[in-house]
Structures are given as structure tokens and as C-alpha cells.
Amino acid sequence: MHVEAVCQRALINQSWTVTYDRFESPLLLPGGNVRSITSLKYYDVNGAQQTMVAGTDYITDLASFPARVFAPAHQDFPATADQPATVSCVYTLGYGSDPASIPAPLTAAMLLLIGDLYENRESNVPTRFFIENETFNRLLFPFKRVEP
């Protein structure tokens, strides 16, 4: 969980749902490594829920971090109801379904962290101090989301 939080990405496949109050271009999908979009739905101006069709109603850029969803070229997203959480996207993200699919540097960082935490399990004793291992940070750096 700590590695996922530091890198802002899911390691093992998970299904996430994110909601928006309205369409924005692009819609950003948090969590990293988006593998597929299961559904993209919205409530239209009449309050009826509509399901969008990939490739026709929206296009994706799943390779970006975060992944992005756009309206098709020369089109806008449809108008939505004026209410909170009117747009909903369900998607699958992660490196794979088993621990072997996690990139080796992330696995190494987790093992290093576990070893450090075990070795320093009594670091709250006033005479002992826990020093953060820089190797851990170096292993995670290529997988972190860096804000511009």
C-alpha cells in the first residue's frame, strides 16, 4: 500500500470508479497503468443515464500517466445534467493479476522497505533512529507521477 501511495499507481489489477461533476477535456483517470475502460456513463440534461461507446463517443490515451479520455476529433462531449457526479467512468488498472507482473524495481523496493521496517521495528525507542533508505526512493522514482 505504501508503494502504491508513493507512486500513485495500482500494482495488482483493480477495478476503479471515478466520477466527475461534468465532462472536462480530457478526463483524467487516476491510479496509473489503466488497462481498459469498462464503461463511461453520464446523465444527460433530461436526467437519463447514457452509456458512451468507445471509439465513437470518446477516444482514449491509456499510455499516458494519468490515462486520458477525450471527445472524438472535432466534437465536444455531450451536455450533462447540472448535478454532482454526473459522469462516471469504470476502468481496470494495474500491472497484472499476480505479483509476478509487478516490475522488478517496485518489488525490490517493497522487499527493501519490509527489511528496513523489520530491522528497525523498535525505532520508537528514544535511543534508536530510523534513517530512510535512499535506495528505496531511487527504485521508486521512475514510477512516480511528477507534477509539472
C-alpha positions as CSV (number, residue, x, y, z in Angstrom):
1,M,0.0,0.0,0.0
2,H,2.9,2.4,0.8
3,V,4.5,1.8,-2.7
4,E,1.1,2.4,-4.4
5,A,0.6,5.6,-2.4
6,V,4.1,6.9,-3.1
7,C,3.9,6.1,-6.8
8,Q,0.2,7.0,-7.2
9,R,-0.5,3.8,-9.1
10,A,-2.1,0.4,-8.6
11,L,0.2,-2.6,-8.7
12,I,-2.2,-5.5,-8.9
13,N,-5.2,-5.3,-11.2
14,Q,-8.1,-3.4,-9.6
15,S,-11.4,-2.0,-10.8
16,W,-11.8,1.7,-10.0
17,T,-14.7,4.1,-10.5
18,V,-14.2,7.8,-10.8
19,T,-16.9,10.4,-11.0
20,Y,-16.9,13.9,-12.3
21,D,-19.4,16.7,-12.0
22,R,-19.2,17.4,-15.7
23,F,-17.2,16.5,-18.8
24,E,-13.8,18.0,-19.0
25,S,-11.4,17.5,-21.9
26,P,-9.5,15.5,-21.2
27,L,-10.9,13.4,-18.4
28,L,-8.0,12.2,-16.2
29,L,-8.1,8.7,-14.8
30,P,-6.1,8.4,-11.6
31,G,-4.3,5.3,-10.4
32,G,-1.8,4.7,-13.3
33,N,-1.4,1.8,-15.7
34,V,-5.0,1.8,-17.0
35,R,-5.5,-1.4,-18.9
36,S,-9.1,-0.8,-20.1
37,I,-12.2,1.2,-19.7
38,T,-15.2,-0.9,-18.7
39,S,-17.8,1.9,-19.0
40,L,-18.2,5.6,-19.4
41,K,-21.7,6.9,-18.5
42,Y,-23.3,10.2,-17.8
43,Y,-26.7,11.8,-17.0
44,D,-28.0,13.9,-19.9
45,V,-29.8,17.2,-19.5
46,N,-33.1,15.3,-19.0
47,G,-31.6,13.2,-16.2
48,A,-31.5,10.0,-18.2
49,Q,-28.3,7.9,-17.9
50,Q,-26.5,7.4,-21.1
51,T,-23.7,4.9,-21.9
52,M,-21.0,6.1,-24.2
53,V,-19.3,3.9,-26.9
54,A,-15.5,3.7,-27.1
55,G,-14.2,4.9,-30.5
56,T,-17.5,6.6,-31.4
57,D,-18.4,8.8,-28.4
58,Y,-14.9,9.0,-26.9
59,I,-11.3,8.1,-27.5
60,T,-8.6,7.1,-25.0
61,D,-4.9,7.6,-24.4
62,L,-4.2,4.8,-21.9
63,A,-0.4,5.1,-22.3
64,S,-0.3,8.4,-20.6
65,F,0.1,8.8,-16.9
66,P,-2.5,9.6,-15.9
67,A,-4.6,8.0,-18.6
68,R,-6.8,10.4,-20.5
69,V,-10.3,10.3,-22.2
70,F,-11.1,12.7,-25.0
71,A,-14.1,13.6,-27.1
72,P,-13.6,12.5,-30.7
73,A,-11.8,14.9,-33.1
74,H,-13.9,17.9,-34.0
75,Q,-16.6,17.0,-31.4
76,D,-17.4,18.1,-27.9
77,F,-18.6,15.9,-25.1
78,P,-22.4,15.9,-24.7
79,A,-24.2,18.3,-22.3
80,T,-24.8,16.8,-18.9
81,A,-27.3,17.3,-16.1
82,D,-26.5,20.0,-13.6
83,Q,-25.8,17.8,-10.6
84,P,-22.8,16.3,-8.8
85,A,-21.2,13.1,-10.0
86,T,-23.0,13.2,-13.4
87,V,-20.2,11.5,-15.3
88,S,-18.9,8.1,-14.2
89,C,-16.0,6.0,-15.5
90,V,-15.3,2.4,-14.5
91,Y,-11.9,1.1,-15.5
92,T,-9.3,-1.6,-14.8
93,L,-5.8,-0.7,-13.8
94,G,-2.6,-2.4,-12.5
95,Y,0.4,-4.3,-13.9
96,G,-1.4,-7.7,-14.0
97,S,-3.3,-10.2,-11.9
98,D,-0.5,-11.7,-9.9
99,P,2.6,-10.4,-8.0
100,A,5.0,-11.6,-10.7
101,S,3.6,-9.0,-13.1
102,I,4.8,-6.1,-10.8
103,P,8.0,-4.5,-12.3
104,A,11.2,-5.8,-10.6
105,P,12.3,-2.3,-9.2
106,L,9.0,-2.0,-7.4
107,T,9.2,-5.5,-5.9
108,A,12.8,-4.8,-4.9
109,A,11.7,-1.5,-3.2
110,M,8.9,-3.4,-1.3
111,L,11.4,-6.0,-0.1
112,L,13.8,-3.3,1.0
113,L,11.1,-1.4,2.9
114,I,9.9,-4.6,4.6
115,G,13.5,-5.5,5.6
116,D,14.2,-2.0,6.9
117,L,10.9,-1.9,8.9
118,Y,11.7,-5.3,10.4
119,E,15.3,-4.3,11.2
120,N,14.1,-1.1,12.8
121,R,11.0,-2.4,14.4
122,E,12.0,-0.8,17.7
123,S,12.9,2.6,16.2
124,N,10.5,4.3,18.5
125,V,12.9,3.7,21.4
126,P,14.5,7.1,22.2
127,T,18.0,5.7,21.7
128,R,17.3,4.4,18.1
129,F,16.5,6.4,15.0
130,F,15.1,5.2,11.7
131,I,17.0,6.6,8.7
132,E,15.1,6.4,5.4
133,N,16.9,4.3,2.9
134,E,17.7,6.3,-0.2
135,T,17.8,3.2,-2.4
136,F,14.1,2.8,-1.8
137,N,13.4,6.2,-3.2
138,R,15.7,5.6,-6.1
139,L,13.9,2.4,-7.0
140,L,10.5,4.2,-6.9
141,F,11.5,7.4,-8.7
142,P,10.9,6.2,-12.3
143,F,7.4,5.1,-11.3
144,K,6.3,8.3,-9.5
145,R,4.0,10.8,-11.0
146,V,5.8,14.1,-11.2
147,E,3.6,17.2,-11.4
148,P,4.8,19.8,-13.9
